Amino acid sequence: MKISDMSNEELIAYCQNSIERRNFILFEDEVFAQISPEQARLLADRYASDTLMMLPRYEIEFFEWLRQEDEPIWLDLWGDESVEPYLVGMYFLPRLIELNGRGFPICDLMDNDNFYFTVAQMQDDEGKATIEVARNKFENHEQLTIAQLLALEISLSPIDIWHFAYKHSIKLADAKKAVAELVDDHALVHITKAELLARFIDV
């Protein structure tokens, strides 16, 4: 039976079985790939308060890449040796099934600068103009600069610089230069502290 054909009761039973076996929910790859947005919200509501889930395989692959490319960020997120890495709250499930390259949001770093951006951080005039130029170039199949591509991604949905670089096969240094360019052009506000960034975040 496909997961999409499961009743709500059968889906919850699947999760309960995983919890009993592992003390967290582990979705098999084929199951995770078939979870609908409605099912994800159902499970998030059911388990959000006290249940962890293992990140899907594609996101674990991303974080293994991050470990190689920017280990201080990986350690900031997963360096607590008393906790198994890649376990996150079930309330992240609806976001994780959005297969748009954003994945688990890196937005609450404590020991490093955050590079997480929302459209609310795009400055009114310059930010809107940058996004408009990027959209026009994209629609006309013209080459975008990295800064324009980043602005376009931010306009679609919040994203951190590490997922952005991974998604587009861009060097992290070049992605961060694009942030600096948007900031210098007064198109983007870069908020590095997690406690200040929190008011822009809805995950």
C-alpha positions in Angstrom: 0.0 0.0 0.0 1.3 3.5 -0.9 1.6 5.9 1.9 -0.7 8.2 0.0 -3.4 5.5 0.2 -3.0 5.1 4.0 -5.8 6.3 6.2 -4.9 8.8 8.9 -5.1 6.0 11.5 -2.7 3.8 9.5 -0.2 6.6 9.0 -0.3 7.3 12.8 0.2 3.6 13.5 3.3 3.6 11.2 4.7 6.5 13.2 3.8 4.8 16.5 5.6 1.7 15.5 8.7 3.6 14.7 8.6 5.4 18.0 8.2 2.1 19.9 11.2 0.7 18.1 13.6 3.7 18.1 12.1 6.4 20.4 11.9 8.6 17.3 10.2 8.6 13.9 12.2 7.3 11.0 10.6 7.5 7.6 11.8 5.1 4.9 12.9 6.9 1.8 9.9 5.8 -0.3 7.5 6.7 2.5 8.9 10.1 3.0 8.8 10.8 -0.7 5.1 10.1 -0.8 3.9 12.1 2.2 1.4 14.8 1.2 1.3 18.3 2.6 -2.0 17.4 4.4 -0.5 14.3 5.9 2.6 16.2 7.0 0.5 18.8 8.8 -1.5 16.0 10.4 1.6 14.4 11.8 3.1 17.7 12.8 0.0 18.5 14.8 -0.1 15.1 16.3 3.5 14.8 17.4 5.0 18.3 17.4 5.1 18.8 21.2 7.2 15.8 22.2 8.5 13.7 19.3 11.7 13.8 17.2 12.2 12.6 13.7 15.3 11.7 11.7 16.0 14.0 8.9 15.4 12.5 5.4 18.3 11.0 3.6 18.7 13.9 1.1 19.0 16.3 4.0 21.5 14.2 5.9 23.6 14.2 2.7 23.4 18.0 2.7 24.7 18.1 6.3 27.5 15.7 5.5 28.5 18.1 2.8 28.3 21.0 5.2 30.5 19.1 7.7 33.2 19.0 5.0 32.7 22.5 3.7 32.0 24.5 6.9 32.7 22.4 9.9 32.1 25.2 12.5 28.5 25.5 11.3 28.0 21.7 11.5 29.4 21.7 15.1 27.2 24.7 16.0 24.2 22.6 15.0 25.1 19.0 15.8 28.2 19.2 18.0 26.5 18.1 21.2 27.9 14.6 21.6 25.1 13.6 24.0 22.5 14.0 21.3 22.3 11.9 18.1 22.8 14.2 15.1 20.0 14.8 12.6 17.1 14.4 15.0 14.7 17.3 14.8 11.2 18.2 16.0 8.3 16.7 14.1 7.0 20.3 13.6 9.6 20.7 10.9 8.0 17.9 8.8 5.7 20.1 6.6 8.7 22.3 5.7 11.0 19.3 5.0 8.6 17.8 2.4 8.9 20.9 0.3 11.5 19.6 -2.1 12.8 23.0 -3.1 16.3 22.8 -1.8 15.7 24.6 1.5 15.5 21.7 3.9 16.0 22.1 7.6 16.5 25.8 8.2 19.8 27.0 9.6 18.7 30.0 11.4 19.6 29.8 15.1 23.4 29.5 15.2 24.8 30.5 18.5 28.6 30.5 17.9 28.6 31.7 14.3 27.0 34.4 12.2 23.6 33.4 10.8 23.1 33.7 7.0 19.3 33.1 6.9 17.2 35.4 4.8 13.5 36.2 4.4 11.8 38.6 2.0 11.2 40.9 4.9 14.9 41.5 5.0 14.9 42.8 1.4 15.0 46.6 1.7 11.9 48.3 0.3 13.2 50.2 -2.8 16.5 48.6 -3.6 15.4 45.1 -2.6 12.2 45.2 -4.7 14.2 46.6 -7.7 16.8 43.8 -7.4 14.1 41.1 -7.2 12.3 42.6 -10.2 15.4 42.6 -12.3 16.2 39.0 -11.3 12.7 37.8 -12.1 12.8 39.5 -15.5 16.1 38.0 -16.4 14.9 34.6 -15.2 11.7 34.8 -17.2 13.8 35.8 -20.3 16.2 33.0 -19.8 19.1 35.4 -19.2 22.1 34.7 -17.0 21.7 35.9 -13.4 24.5 37.0 -11.2 24.9 35.0 -7.9 23.5 38.0 -6.0 20.5 38.2 -8.3 19.9 34.5 -8.0 20.0 34.8 -4.2 17.6 37.7 -4.2 15.2 35.6 -6.4 15.4 32.6 -4.0 14.8 34.9 -1.0 11.7 36.3 -2.7 10.3 32.8 -3.2 10.8 31.5 0.4 13.3 31.9 3.2 16.6 30.3 2.7 20.0 30.0 4.4 23.2 30.6 2.5 24.4 27.0 2.9 21.3 25.4 1.4 21.5 28.1 -1.4 25.1 27.2 -2.2 24.4 23.5 -2.1 21.3 23.7 -4.2 23.0 25.7 -7.0 26.5 24.1 -6.7 28.0 27.5 -5.8 31.1 27.9 -3.7 30.3 29.1 -0.2 32.8 32.0 -0.5 31.0 33.2 -3.6 27.6 32.9 -2.0 28.7 35.0 0.9 30.2 37.6 -1.5 26.7 37.8 -3.0 25.3 38.6 0.4 27.9 41.3 0.9 27.0 42.7 -2.6 23.3 42.9 -1.8 24.0 44.5 1.6 26.4 47.1 0.0 23.7 47.9 -2.5 21.2 48.5 0.3 19.0 45.7 -1.1 19.3 43.3 1.9 19.6 43.5 5.7 21.9 40.9 7.1 20.9 40.0 10.7 23.6 37.7 12.1 22.4 37.2 15.7 19.8 34.4 16.3 17.8 36.4 18.9 17.4 39.3 16.5 16.7 37.1 13.5 14.0 35.2 15.3 11.3 37.9 14.7 11.6 37.3 11.0 11.2 33.6 11.2 8.1 31.4 11.0 9.1 27.7 10.9 
